[in-house]
Amino acid sequence: MSSPVQPRGVEGGRPGNQPIPVTEFVGGVGEGLHEVGREAVAGVRAALTTNPVTTVRNTGRGIAAMIDAAIAAEDTPARIQASRAASAVADASARDLGRATATVAGNVALTAAPAAALSKAAALRRLRMARPRTTFDPPQIGWVKETTRSRKPWKAYNDAATGAQPGLAPTLMRTMADGSKRPVKFDGIQGDYVIDRKWKVVDAPRARAQLLRQSKVLAEHRLIGMWEVPTPVQKAKALELLKKMNIANIHVKVAKP
Amino acid sequence: MIAMQVANLIAEYYVFLQLTDEEELNLDTAVKMTESLADHLEEMDKGFLRELVDAFPVIGEEYSGEAREVVRNIAHSLYLEEALAADDPVKLAELEALRDARG
């Protein structure tokens, strides 16, 4: 398989010539950008206009799909990185990509570009190596009062979500068509997963609207949703609904009460 | 007769949850309470739930426009036929196929 991006070695790329694993594996192109990225965002943007790695942007969803395949068996942090990278790469303008280079998304994209010419196993190793130095902004979680009361088990179940706070619901701000912002409520937060606990999955009009709302706000914040349901029966309903609505950034798992 | 009265009450509440303007009712709270309603209904005596399910399309005719559709679809939206067929795998498979076809 050929690729417009060929890794090449760089000698003396860093002051003192101390090799570090990340720059080693990313290769010449990656290292060049990595170094520039440490200097200034403007510098990254300049580099991107002349550097072959900008083809990352053009391969768009192809790269995203490759990342998905390569890390299918990976653990959560890598999945999050790749999801963000896929989103960033697929939707990025040149400016976005330049900015992202200083963040995890850019790092994974850079990792992925040379990997196009290499095996899937190599890509996996690179993602794993990339993980320790990746940093990204903490999720923009807000909290609003949650005053719904019930003596039924669904209430206790929802309140028991990981990261929940008594009497408060974690929220993400969604941007409306007119530019105003409104909160979308969830039940919990665990790392980069925002949790919505559903004692019963329903297919009501507003449940579908909520699904779209959640998916959109999660994409805006480059996060992944997790519906936690109490039984496999509810999980099957949830998966069917997500499939029908074509939602890919919300996952489902059974969390026993 | 009692089933009709209860079904009327549920329909009224359900329309409130589905169609009240966002300025008056938080959308995520509405979904939460819809899920709670589904839970309550599933727990009901199966014979009574059957009567309720059969009553919703009749009651729907008393509403107009969007509310009519919303009430007619209560059983579908809240998986009530599935709740009634919980012990019948054949019926459940049939319901799943119907749901798939409906989209």
Interface residues (C-beta under 8 A of the other chain):
Chain A: T148 S150 K152 P153 W154 K155 N158 A169 V184 K185 K198 W199 K200 V201 V202 D203 A204 P205 R206 A207 A209 Q210 R213 K237 E240 K244
Chain B: Y14 L17 Q18 N26 L27 D28 T29 A30 V31 K32 M33 T34 E35 S36 A38 D39 H40 E42 V70 H76 S77 L78 Y79 E96 R99 D100 G103
